[in-house]
Structures are given as structure tokens and as C-alpha cells.
Amino acid sequence: MSTVLVTGAAGRVAQMAMPGLVSAGYDLRLLDRIETPDPPEGAQVLVGDITDRTFMAKASDGADVVLHLAASPGARATYEDLRAPNLDGVDVVMQAASDAKVRRVVLASSVHAAGAYVEMGNVPVDPAWPSWPCCTYGASKAFAEALGRRYVYRSAKELTVACLRFGAVQPQPWSVGIRTCWIGPSDLRQLVTKSIDADVAFGVYHGISRNLSGHWDLANDVGYEPTEDAEAFENLDPNPATSMCLADHLASAKQRA
């Protein structure tokens, strides 16, 4: 059975994905800057920083797959805030994976990497389109995708990469503003496990549920078939503002129109 190294294991996305990883039977190696809470039985827990090359080299040794979720998630963060975790860190993780002969990196990206398409009304957004970030955070994720493609090319596809552009990863949508980009727990777990095992060299996929009001094309070649829909939830906060910077950009676009 494959050994999966999960970075950012104490974070929300990893904690939501964990039951799917356990059900799939992977041997888990959980890494974060803090102790991972309530790790599954048998999981190895590591504490360290993804920007530490020596630490990441040791953590990656013997892993078959790296599920790279560690990052700063701030949609309104500055470049200075993002540089270490989202730029330097992803290069350290990718280099360690390459050196350790890891076969697959599943790389957490974000819909922010293509958020400007939504601002301009070019929807549904095709994952094959070039990245068009709506913010600095989105640009950091676009960089991660490009770096992943570079490692696939330089390794002659011995290292393969699946980039998952996650939207709002929450147990349920909390406001009308995230209905278009929400991904529910069961869909998240399905997408992650299928991306680990799919026979693809490189791909970019939207980590979104099958929301009727969605702006994101869910085309993929990993077998992801989402079933959850944000429209099934009632009594959502009517305020369209979300944690995504898209709300700010859309408001600005309306002012310019």
C-alpha cells in the first residue's frame, strides 16, 4: 500500500480529507508545524517546517505520494506573507519529492489562480485555460502549478503532479457568496484519493462540488464525479461577501461598468 506524506496535516483541508485517506488504506505520514490532532491509528506524525530542506528530505524518504496542503490561505495576504509558505515552501517540497523518487505529488492550488475569469464574466472557467489570478495569493498558487509542471518535465514524468484548485472547503456553505465555489467533505475526499491514484502525468482540476450555480468547469481525467450541491442547503447568510477576494473584485468591476 502507498505511503502518503501529508503536509499541513493539522489544517482544515487535511482534517476534512483524512477520513477518505484512512478508508483508502494508505499508510499515512502526517506533517505540520504543530502536532496533528487525533491522528489516525498507525499514522506517523512529524513536526517541522516545509521550508527546511533537510527536514523535508528526511520526511519524503520512502514516501510514494506527497499530498501538499501546507500553505498560507490568506486571500488578501501580501507577497511578504506568502513568500515563505507558498513560494519557497512549494519548491522545497517539490525538490524533496523529486530527490526521494516520489511518484506523485497532489498539489493544493486554489480557484484564486483563475479568479479573474470570474470577475470578467468568462464562465464556466475551463481548468485548461492559462492561470489568471485575482490576487497575490492566487498568483502564488499559479506559481505552484507552474513549478509542478516544471518538475514533471525535468523528471521526464518520473514525478507526476495533480494540481487541485480548491474552492471553499467547508462542511457546508455558510453564505450565498460561496455557493459557486464550495466543495463538500465527500467530494473533497473523492477528488483527493482519485488524484492520488489516477494515471496522469500532469493535470489541473477544479476542487468544486457539482453546484448548480457553479462557475467552474469540472472536466477532469482522474475520475472525479462530484455529487454534492451547495443549493441543497437553506438559511444561508444572504451577505454575498466571502473569505475570497473575488467579492471585492466583483464589486469593483460593477463600479467600473
PANU-805493 format. One record per residue (C-alpha): residue number from 0; x, y, z. Coordinates in nm, 4 decimals, decimal comma. Each point is the difference from the previous one (the first is absolute). Last residue first. Layout:
REM residues N
<atom rofi="NUM" c1="X" c2="Y" c3="Z"/>
...
END
This chain:
REM residues 257
<atom rofi="256" c1="-1,9162" c2="4,9199" c3="-1,5609"/>
<atom rofi="255" c1="0,2849" c2="0,1184" c3="0,2217"/>
<atom rofi="254" c1="-0,2082" c2="-0,0206" c3="0,3173"/>
<atom rofi="253" c1="-0,1182" c2="-0,3484" c3="-0,0939"/>
<atom rofi="252" c1="0,3608" c2="-0,1106" c3="-0,0507"/>
<atom rofi="251" c1="0,0955" c2="0,1367" c3="0,3411"/>
<atom rofi="250" c1="-0,2744" c2="-0,2030" c3="0,1669"/>
<atom rofi="249" c1="0,1147" c2="-0,3084" c3="-0,1877"/>
<atom rofi="248" c1="0,3564" c2="0,0592" c3="0,1158"/>
<atom rofi="247" c1="-0,0957" c2="0,0343" c3="0,3656"/>
<atom rofi="246" c1="-0,2174" c2="-0,3119" c3="-0,0067"/>
<atom rofi="245" c1="0,2737" c2="-0,1853" c3="-0,1850"/>
<atom rofi="244" c1="0,2285" c2="0,0519" c3="0,2994"/>
<atom rofi="243" c1="-0,1339" c2="-0,3234" c3="0,1419"/>
<atom rofi="242" c1="-0,0966" c2="-0,0128" c3="0,3658"/>
<atom rofi="241" c1="-0,3502" c2="0,0734" c3="-0,1142"/>
<atom rofi="240" c1="-0,2255" c2="0,2968" c3="-0,0635"/>
<atom rofi="239" c1="-0,3378" c2="-0,0964" c3="-0,1452"/>
<atom rofi="238" c1="-0,1846" c2="0,0838" c3="0,3240"/>
<atom rofi="237" c1="-0,3126" c2="-0,2166" c3="-0,0056"/>
<atom rofi="236" c1="0,1345" c2="-0,2287" c3="0,2771"/>
<atom rofi="235" c1="-0,1334" c2="-0,3413" c3="-0,0954"/>
<atom rofi="234" c1="-0,3390" c2="-0,1159" c3="0,1223"/>
<atom rofi="233" c1="-0,0112" c2="-0,3009" c3="-0,2333"/>
<atom rofi="232" c1="0,2516" c2="-0,2527" c3="-0,1257"/>
<atom rofi="231" c1="-0,0693" c2="-0,2162" c3="-0,3064"/>
<atom rofi="230" c1="0,1192" c2="0,2815" c3="-0,2274"/>
<atom rofi="229" c1="0,3568" c2="-0,0701" c3="0,1122"/>
<atom rofi="228" c1="-0,0051" c2="-0,3225" c3="-0,1997"/>
<atom rofi="227" c1="0,1747" c2="-0,3294" c3="0,0800"/>
<atom rofi="226" c1="0,0446" c2="-0,2765" c3="-0,2581"/>
<atom rofi="225" c1="0,3457" c2="0,0508" c3="-0,1465"/>
<atom rofi="224" c1="0,1273" c2="-0,2475" c3="-0,2608"/>
<atom rofi="223" c1="0,3814" c2="0,0045" c3="-0,0010"/>
<atom rofi="222" c1="0,1351" c2="-0,2687" c3="-0,2326"/>
<atom rofi="221" c1="0,3532" c2="0,1392" c3="-0,0302"/>
<atom rofi="220" c1="-0,0393" c2="0,1374" c3="-0,3525"/>
<atom rofi="219" c1="-0,1798" c2="0,3200" c3="0,0892"/>
<atom rofi="218" c1="-0,2686" c2="0,2423" c3="-0,1163"/>
<atom rofi="217" c1="-0,1588" c2="0,1778" c3="0,2978"/>
<atom rofi="216" c1="-0,0459" c2="0,3343" c3="-0,1733"/>
<atom rofi="215" c1="-0,0282" c2="0,2654" c3="0,2709"/>
<atom rofi="214" c1="-0,2590" c2="0,2758" c3="0,0295"/>
<atom rofi="213" c1="-0,2440" c2="-0,2019" c3="0,2094"/>
<atom rofi="212" c1="-0,3652" c2="0,0903" c3="0,0586"/>
<atom rofi="211" c1="-0,1120" c2="-0,3618" c3="-0,0221"/>
<atom rofi="210" c1="0,2831" c2="-0,0991" c3="0,2318"/>
<atom rofi="209" c1="0,1637" c2="-0,3284" c3="-0,0946"/>
<atom rofi="208" c1="0,2701" c2="0,0327" c3="0,2648"/>
<atom rofi="207" c1="0,3214" c2="0,1900" c3="-0,0672"/>
<atom rofi="206" c1="0,3665" c2="-0,0994" c3="0,0050"/>
<atom rofi="205" c1="0,0672" c2="0,1149" c3="-0,3546"/>
<atom rofi="204" c1="0,2650" c2="-0,2085" c3="-0,1710"/>
<atom rofi="203" c1="0,3450" c2="0,0713" c3="-0,1422"/>
<atom rofi="202" c1="0,1859" c2="-0,2959" c3="-0,1478"/>
<atom rofi="201" c1="0,3384" c2="-0,1611" c3="-0,0381"/>
<atom rofi="200" c1="0,1229" c2="-0,3530" c3="-0,0701"/>
<atom rofi="199" c1="-0,3335" c2="-0,1769" c3="0,0444"/>
<atom rofi="198" c1="-0,0793" c2="-0,3575" c3="0,1021"/>
<atom rofi="197" c1="-0,2307" c2="0,0783" c3="0,2909"/>
<atom rofi="196" c1="0,0893" c2="-0,1295" c3="0,3482"/>
<atom rofi="195" c1="0,0656" c2="0,3122" c3="0,2063"/>
<atom rofi="194" c1="-0,2442" c2="0,2119" c3="-0,1996"/>
<atom rofi="193" c1="-0,2724" c2="-0,2562" c3="0,0695"/>
<atom rofi="192" c1="0,0690" c2="0,0212" c3="0,3730"/>
<atom rofi="191" c1="-0,0060" c2="0,3797" c3="0,0041"/>
<atom rofi="190" c1="-0,3087" c2="0,0390" c3="-0,2179"/>
<atom rofi="189" c1="-0,2038" c2="-0,2557" c3="0,1959"/>
<atom rofi="188" c1="0,0910" c2="0,1485" c3="0,3367"/>
<atom rofi="187" c1="-0,0891" c2="0,3509" c3="-0,1140"/>
<atom rofi="186" c1="-0,3288" c2="-0,1211" c3="-0,1488"/>
<atom rofi="185" c1="-0,0939" c2="-0,1689" c3="0,3280"/>
<atom rofi="184" c1="0,0892" c2="0,3075" c3="0,2048"/>
<atom rofi="183" c1="-0,1720" c2="0,2669" c3="-0,2098"/>
<atom rofi="182" c1="0,1523" c2="0,2358" c3="-0,2535"/>
<atom rofi="181" c1="-0,1314" c2="0,3560" c3="-0,0255"/>
<atom rofi="180" c1="0,0875" c2="0,2272" c3="-0,2930"/>
<atom rofi="179" c1="-0,3314" c2="0,1241" c3="-0,1375"/>
<atom rofi="178" c1="-0,1847" c2="-0,0169" c3="0,3307"/>
<atom rofi="177" c1="0,2642" c2="0,2134" c3="0,1703"/>
<atom rofi="176" c1="-0,1833" c2="0,3331" c3="0,0034"/>
<atom rofi="175" c1="-0,3320" c2="-0,1485" c3="0,1035"/>
<atom rofi="174" c1="0,1468" c2="-0,0499" c3="0,3443"/>
<atom rofi="173" c1="0,1167" c2="-0,2747" c3="0,2383"/>
<atom rofi="172" c1="0,0525" c2="-0,2800" c3="-0,2488"/>
<atom rofi="171" c1="0,0274" c2="-0,3418" c3="0,1647"/>
<atom rofi="170" c1="0,2820" c2="-0,2109" c3="0,1463"/>
<atom rofi="169" c1="0,2370" c2="0,2605" c3="-0,1462"/>
<atom rofi="168" c1="0,2647" c2="0,0096" c3="-0,2725"/>
<atom rofi="167" c1="-0,0858" c2="0,3189" c3="-0,1892"/>
<atom rofi="166" c1="0,1690" c2="-0,0422" c3="-0,3375"/>
<atom rofi="165" c1="0,2842" c2="-0,2384" c3="-0,0628"/>
<atom rofi="164" c1="0,2031" c2="0,0114" c3="-0,3171"/>
<atom rofi="163" c1="0,1519" c2="-0,3479" c3="0,0142"/>
<atom rofi="162" c1="0,3328" c2="-0,0408" c3="-0,1800"/>
<atom rofi="161" c1="0,0920" c2="-0,3596" c3="-0,0894"/>
<atom rofi="160" c1="0,3717" c2="-0,0628" c3="-0,0439"/>
<atom rofi="159" c1="0,2144" c2="-0,2839" c3="-0,1324"/>
<atom rofi="158" c1="0,3635" c2="-0,0769" c3="0,0823"/>
<atom rofi="157" c1="0,1555" c2="-0,2497" c3="-0,2414"/>
<atom rofi="156" c1="-0,1565" c2="0,2206" c3="-0,2663"/>
<atom rofi="155" c1="0,3325" c2="0,0794" c3="-0,1715"/>
<atom rofi="154" c1="0,1172" c2="0,1345" c3="0,3369"/>
<atom rofi="153" c1="0,0611" c2="0,3465" c3="-0,1445"/>
<atom rofi="152" c1="-0,3464" c2="0,0125" c3="-0,1581"/>
<atom rofi="151" c1="-0,1862" c2="-0,1134" c3="0,3112"/>
<atom rofi="150" c1="0,2052" c2="0,2414" c3="0,2107"/>
<atom rofi="149" c1="-0,0874" c2="0,2907" c3="-0,2324"/>
<atom rofi="148" c1="-0,3708" c2="-0,0859" c3="0,0087"/>
<atom rofi="147" c1="0,0084" c2="0,0154" c3="0,3789"/>
<atom rofi="146" c1="0,1770" c2="0,3350" c3="-0,0125"/>
<atom rofi="145" c1="-0,2714" c2="0,1349" c3="-0,2273"/>
<atom rofi="144" c1="-0,2724" c2="-0,1209" c3="0,2366"/>
<atom rofi="143" c1="0,1811" c2="0,1488" c3="0,3002"/>
<atom rofi="142" c1="0,0414" c2="0,3315" c3="-0,1824"/>
<atom rofi="141" c1="-0,3735" c2="0,0074" c3="-0,0713"/>
<atom rofi="140" c1="-0,0497" c2="-0,0567" c3="0,3724"/>
<atom rofi="139" c1="0,2185" c2="0,2981" c3="0,0885"/>
<atom rofi="138" c1="-0,1866" c2="0,2067" c3="-0,2587"/>
<atom rofi="137" c1="-0,3276" c2="-0,0919" c3="0,1672"/>
<atom rofi="136" c1="0,1372" c2="0,1280" c3="0,3316"/>
<atom rofi="135" c1="0,1075" c2="0,3179" c3="-0,1753"/>
<atom rofi="134" c1="-0,3530" c2="0,0538" c3="-0,1238"/>
<atom rofi="133" c1="-0,2419" c2="-0,0736" c3="-0,2865"/>
<atom rofi="132" c1="0,2320" c2="-0,2426" c3="-0,1731"/>
<atom rofi="131" c1="-0,0319" c2="-0,0825" c3="-0,3700"/>
<atom rofi="130" c1="0,1379" c2="-0,3507" c3="-0,0576"/>
<atom rofi="129" c1="0,0003" c2="-0,1151" c3="-0,3611"/>
<atom rofi="128" c1="-0,3155" c2="-0,1894" c3="-0,1030"/>
<atom rofi="127" c1="-0,0003" c2="-0,3782" c3="0,0425"/>
<atom rofi="126" c1="-0,2042" c2="0,0233" c3="0,3213"/>
<atom rofi="125" c1="-0,2863" c2="0,1506" c3="-0,2073"/>
<atom rofi="124" c1="-0,1770" c2="0,2784" c3="0,1875"/>
<atom rofi="123" c1="-0,3760" c2="-0,0107" c3="-0,0462"/>
<atom rofi="122" c1="-0,0004" c2="0,2906" c3="-0,0371"/>
<atom rofi="121" c1="0,1779" c2="0,2977" c3="-0,1533"/>
<atom rofi="120" c1="-0,1864" c2="0,2700" c3="0,1946"/>
<atom rofi="119" c1="0,3045" c2="0,2240" c3="0,0395"/>
<atom rofi="118" c1="0,0100" c2="-0,0474" c3="0,3769"/>
<atom rofi="117" c1="-0,0446" c2="-0,3750" c3="-0,0473"/>
<atom rofi="116" c1="0,2953" c2="-0,0136" c3="-0,2382"/>
<atom rofi="115" c1="0,1991" c2="0,2013" c3="0,2538"/>
<atom rofi="114" c1="-0,0310" c2="-0,2857" c3="0,2494"/>
<atom rofi="113" c1="0,2259" c2="-0,2396" c3="-0,1886"/>
<atom rofi="112" c1="0,2709" c2="-0,0585" c3="0,2614"/>
<atom rofi="111" c1="-0,2581" c2="0,1097" c3="0,2587"/>
<atom rofi="110" c1="-0,1707" c2="-0,3346" c3="-0,0670"/>
<atom rofi="109" c1="0,2775" c2="-0,1415" c3="0,2165"/>
<atom rofi="108" c1="0,2968" c2="-0,2359" c3="-0,0161"/>
<atom rofi="107" c1="0,0691" c2="-0,2954" c3="0,2255"/>
<atom rofi="106" c1="0,2595" c2="-0,2236" c3="-0,1637"/>
<atom rofi="105" c1="-0,0412" c2="-0,3743" c3="-0,0270"/>
<atom rofi="104" c1="0,3584" c2="-0,1140" c3="-0,0514"/>
<atom rofi="103" c1="0,0465" c2="-0,3393" c3="-0,1613"/>
<atom rofi="102" c1="0,2798" c2="-0,2550" c3="-0,0541"/>
<atom rofi="101" c1="0,2326" c2="0,1024" c3="0,2832"/>
<atom rofi="100" c1="0,3574" c2="-0,0674" c3="-0,1091"/>
<atom rofi="99" c1="0,1425" c2="0,1464" c3="0,3235"/>
<atom rofi="98" c1="0,1896" c2="0,2699" c3="-0,1915"/>
<atom rofi="97" c1="-0,3152" c2="0,1000" c3="-0,1871"/>
<atom rofi="96" c1="-0,2085" c2="0,0136" c3="0,3164"/>
<atom rofi="95" c1="0,2644" c2="0,2081" c3="0,1768"/>
<atom rofi="94" c1="0,0163" c2="0,2368" c3="-0,2959"/>
<atom rofi="93" c1="-0,3790" c2="0,0359" c3="-0,0078"/>
<atom rofi="92" c1="-0,0261" c2="0,0663" c3="0,3732"/>
<atom rofi="91" c1="0,2835" c2="0,2543" c3="-0,0034"/>
<atom rofi="90" c1="-0,1519" c2="0,1732" c3="-0,3029"/>
<atom rofi="89" c1="-0,3413" c2="0,0106" c3="0,1680"/>
<atom rofi="88" c1="0,1502" c2="0,1541" c3="0,3110"/>
<atom rofi="87" c1="0,1829" c2="0,2814" c3="-0,1776"/>
<atom rofi="86" c1="-0,3190" c2="0,1142" c3="-0,1739"/>
<atom rofi="85" c1="-0,3049" c2="-0,0607" c3="0,2190"/>
<atom rofi="84" c1="0,1446" c2="-0,0326" c3="0,3514"/>
<atom rofi="83" c1="0,2980" c2="0,2418" c3="-0,0212"/>
<atom rofi="82" c1="-0,1291" c2="0,2544" c3="-0,2531"/>
<atom rofi="81" c1="-0,3585" c2="0,0307" c3="0,1147"/>
<atom rofi="80" c1="0,0206" c2="0,2555" c3="0,2798"/>
<atom rofi="79" c1="0,2526" c2="0,2156" c3="-0,1872"/>
<atom rofi="78" c1="-0,2160" c2="-0,0195" c3="-0,3128"/>
<atom rofi="77" c1="-0,2892" c2="0,1420" c3="0,1978"/>
<atom rofi="76" c1="-0,3016" c2="-0,1946" c3="0,1208"/>
<atom rofi="75" c1="-0,3533" c2="0,0798" c3="-0,1192"/>
<atom rofi="74" c1="-0,0934" c2="-0,3556" c3="-0,0905"/>
<atom rofi="73" c1="0,1820" c2="-0,1276" c3="0,3069"/>
<atom rofi="72" c1="0,0379" c2="-0,3776" c3="-0,0273"/>
<atom rofi="71" c1="0,3686" c2="-0,0203" c3="0,1051"/>
<atom rofi="70" c1="0,1103" c2="-0,3399" c3="-0,1147"/>
<atom rofi="69" c1="0,0313" c2="-0,3674" c3="0,0964"/>
<atom rofi="68" c1="-0,2242" c2="-0,2221" c3="-0,2137"/>
<atom rofi="67" c1="0,2569" c2="-0,2064" c3="-0,1882"/>
<atom rofi="66" c1="-0,1218" c2="-0,3568" c3="-0,0331"/>
<atom rofi="65" c1="0,3312" c2="-0,1727" c3="-0,0665"/>
<atom rofi="64" c1="-0,0116" c2="-0,3513" c3="-0,1434"/>
<atom rofi="63" c1="0,2256" c2="-0,3060" c3="0,0096"/>
<atom rofi="62" c1="0,1885" c2="0,1017" c3="0,3127"/>
<atom rofi="61" c1="0,3231" c2="-0,1820" c3="0,0872"/>
<atom rofi="60" c1="0,1989" c2="0,3151" c3="0,0730"/>
<atom rofi="59" c1="-0,2322" c2="0,2993" c3="-0,0120"/>
<atom rofi="58" c1="0,0276" c2="0,0912" c3="0,3693"/>
<atom rofi="57" c1="0,3800" c2="-0,0289" c3="-0,0071"/>
<atom rofi="56" c1="0,0313" c2="0,2305" c3="-0,3017"/>
<atom rofi="55" c1="-0,2609" c2="0,2328" c3="0,1504"/>
<atom rofi="54" c1="0,2030" c2="0,0407" c3="0,3210"/>
<atom rofi="53" c1="0,3224" c2="0,0702" c3="-0,1870"/>
<atom rofi="52" c1="-0,1708" c2="0,2480" c3="-0,2325"/>
<atom rofi="51" c1="-0,1703" c2="0,1988" c3="0,2774"/>
<atom rofi="50" c1="-0,2655" c2="0,2087" c3="-0,1785"/>
<atom rofi="49" c1="-0,2642" c2="-0,2641" c3="0,0788"/>
<atom rofi="48" c1="0,0448" c2="0,0636" c3="0,3726"/>
<atom rofi="47" c1="-0,0056" c2="-0,2747" c3="0,2611"/>
<atom rofi="46" c1="-0,2061" c2="-0,2397" c3="0,2096"/>
<atom rofi="45" c1="-0,0440" c2="-0,3580" c3="-0,1215"/>
<atom rofi="44" c1="-0,2797" c2="-0,2432" c3="0,0862"/>
<atom rofi="43" c1="0,0033" c2="-0,3597" c3="-0,1271"/>
<atom rofi="42" c1="-0,3484" c2="-0,1432" c3="-0,0414"/>
<atom rofi="41" c1="-0,0741" c2="-0,3389" c3="0,1575"/>
<atom rofi="40" c1="-0,3341" c2="0,1008" c3="0,1454"/>
<atom rofi="39" c1="-0,1281" c2="0,3182" c3="-0,1557"/>
<atom rofi="38" c1="0,1414" c2="0,3250" c3="0,1386"/>
<atom rofi="37" c1="-0,2114" c2="0,1739" c3="0,2660"/>
<atom rofi="36" c1="0,1518" c2="0,3463" c3="-0,0397"/>
<atom rofi="35" c1="0,3083" c2="0,0422" c3="-0,2226"/>
<atom rofi="34" c1="0,2777" c2="0,1428" c3="0,2170"/>
<atom rofi="33" c1="0,1124" c2="0,3400" c3="-0,1222"/>
<atom rofi="32" c1="0,2136" c2="0,1131" c3="-0,2938"/>
<atom rofi="31" c1="-0,1681" c2="-0,2727" c3="-0,2037"/>
<atom rofi="30" c1="0,0671" c2="-0,3471" c3="-0,1351"/>
<atom rofi="29" c1="-0,2099" c2="-0,3162" c3="0,0000"/>
<atom rofi="28" c1="0,1445" c2="-0,3235" c3="-0,1430"/>
<atom rofi="27" c1="-0,2889" c2="-0,2254" c3="-0,0933"/>
<atom rofi="26" c1="0,0029" c2="-0,3587" c3="-0,1261"/>
<atom rofi="25" c1="-0,2880" c2="0,0024" c3="-0,2450"/>
<atom rofi="24" c1="-0,3076" c2="-0,2182" c3="0,0580"/>
<atom rofi="23" c1="-0,2502" c2="0,1823" c3="-0,2193"/>
<atom rofi="22" c1="-0,2261" c2="0,0403" c3="0,3029"/>
<atom rofi="21" c1="0,2798" c2="0,1781" c3="0,1885"/>
<atom rofi="20" c1="0,0639" c2="0,2389" c3="-0,2885"/>
<atom rofi="19" c1="-0,3710" c2="0,0743" c3="-0,0283"/>
<atom rofi="18" c1="-0,0282" c2="0,0641" c3="0,3732"/>
<atom rofi="17" c1="0,2973" c2="0,2400" c3="-0,0229"/>
<atom rofi="16" c1="-0,1403" c2="0,2362" c3="-0,2648"/>
<atom rofi="15" c1="-0,1873" c2="0,2230" c3="0,2444"/>
<atom rofi="14" c1="0,3005" c2="0,0159" c3="0,2347"/>
<atom rofi="13" c1="0,2322" c2="0,0674" c3="-0,2914"/>
<atom rofi="12" c1="-0,2135" c2="0,2876" c3="-0,1258"/>
<atom rofi="11" c1="-0,0397" c2="0,1532" c3="0,3468"/>
<atom rofi="10" c1="0,3679" c2="-0,0045" c3="0,0981"/>
<atom rofi="9" c1="0,1855" c2="-0,2365" c3="0,2339"/>
<atom rofi="8" c1="0,1391" c2="-0,2052" c3="-0,2888"/>
<atom rofi="7" c1="0,1551" c2="0,3007" c3="-0,1732"/>
<atom rofi="6" c1="0,2186" c2="-0,2449" c3="-0,1883"/>
<atom rofi="5" c1="-0,1341" c2="-0,3502" c3="-0,0591"/>
<atom rofi="4" c1="0,2564" c2="-0,2699" c3="-0,0858"/>
<atom rofi="3" c1="-0,1806" c2="-0,2951" c3="-0,1552"/>
<atom rofi="2" c1="0,1501" c2="-0,3488" c3="0,0213"/>
<atom rofi="1" c1="-0,1553" c2="-0,2209" c3="-0,2658"/>
<atom rofi="0" c1="-0,1207" c2="-0,3504" c3="0,0817"/>
END
